[in-house]
Amino acid sequence: MRKIILSVLGVLVIAASIYAAKSIVDSKKTKSPTAEKVVKTIFAKNVQNGTVNIIVPANGNLSAKRRMELYAEVQGVFKRGRKLFKTGQTYNTGETIISIDASEYAASVQSAKSNLYNQLTSIMPDLRLDYPGIFPKWQAYLQGFDMKKTTPTFPEMSDDKEKFFISGRGILTTYYNVKNLEQRLSKYNIRAPFKGVLTDAMVNEGTLIRAGQKLGEFINMDVYELEVSIGKTYSDLLKIGEQVELTNLEKTKKYIGTVVRINGRVDQGSQTIKAYIEVKDPDLKEGMYLEANLNAKNETDAIEIDRSLLLEDNKIFVVRDSILDLIDVRPVYFSDKKVVLKEIPDGTMIMSKPLMGAYAGMLVKIYEEESQR
């Protein structure tokens, strides 16, 4: 009897152990989670093709339209003037910018003028006797001859006899020699051809100036030009006289310029053409950096989107039944941030903002539909 009881207890213990072990094993099994569908939220808009005004951006530095580089054509000592020859000094039209000591040369000019006067005086008796008809004309010229002023122009000679008489006595040669000396004497003073400012001064008062030496640079501050490079694709669309909007680097000021010249040659390296924009404003300065927006053309049946939305192989994302898809497009113009596209049917729902990790077939929902353009 005791053996039977022990056997039954042993079987029960074994059975209990198997059940406990099975329960422990079953408790460690976890159910695999059911995969949930992920729906991304995107921004999208309906396509409405229209006319896109293509603006070609360009930039450059201003340069004065009227400028003069100052060079010495004669030699001498730089004399002190009414104004200091310093950078930033302004001069009015006709005002002396540079004066070079010409006292020695001026004396030789006066000597030549005196010689001419003496020659004219010596022929007056002969003119009175042989050519009484032309005598009053030359007498009036001689009376108007002032040694302190520029030699007056010779009176017009009426016939060959008069020309032969005057020329035969060497008076014409002396006259033109004097005029040549006076012309060179005028080069000792450099005057301002227009109102402007001295932007570069390379000599000081008292300096010995040599012929051919550069002295400085003088510009007019009223009118400036902006040289910009335009792609040859749109160069033929620019017109002389077209107005252009210009802005400074900080985008705080706007100016209105006018296209005044267009180069007829394409730069072989960059395949661009240079255009020149004239602009006037008292706030502008030489060398200032400006950006220009040139109205190149109007592209019909097109839309404009961010360049980040255009994928490789000229494709963009569209939404079809809450699923992303790709379609082919034809870009016609690229700017820094935008691209103009054609061949997109009206009413197509396109993604309007880029989405990280987007792919064709992704399930999406539209967060906000922008107003149709």
Secondary structure, DSSP 8 states (H G I E B T S, - for coil): -HHHHHHHHHHHHHHHHHHHHHHHHHHT-----------EEEEEEE---EEEEEEEEEEEEEEESSEEEEE-SS-EEB---SS---TT-EE-TT-EEEEB--HHHHHHHHHHHHHHHHHHHHHHHHHHHH-TTTHHHHHHHHHT--TTS---------SHHHHHHHHHTTHHHHHHHHHHHHHHHHTTEEE-SSSEEEEEE---TT-EE-TT-EEEEEE-SS-EEEEEEEEHHHHTT--TT-EEEEEETTS--EEEEEEEEE-SS--TTT-EEEEEEEE--TT--TT-EEEEEEEEEEEEEEEEEEGGG-BTTTEEEEEETTEEEEEE-EEEEE-SSEEEEE---TT-EEE-S--TT--TT-BEEEEEE----
